[in-house]
Amino acid sequence: MRTLENLPRHELIGLKVEVLMSENRPEEGIEGKIIDEGKSVLKIECEGEEKTVQKQGRVFKFHLPSGHKCKMDGEVLVGRPEERIKKKLKKW
């Protein structure tokens, strides 16, 4: 089960996400469902379009199935999902 504490160790595909802050200003406000994830990017379905957003240099807000919302720095998410599960994470 995905919770606020263990989100970086879980699969992100299928979650609703919003880009709160970005080094690339036009990305701010992008909101939609994560349809794919790579080592350094999230692919977000937004209004019928697929948008690719870098993880590094962004702050995201995730909407969890439990109804909770979680704000997270993209730096924590950099890395392949299967490798991120094994990493020892600093308190984010």
Secondary structure by P-SEA (a helix, b strand, c coil): ccccccccccccccbbbbbcccccccccccccccccccccbbbbbcccbbbbbbcccbbbbbbccccbbbbbbcccccccaaaaaacccccc
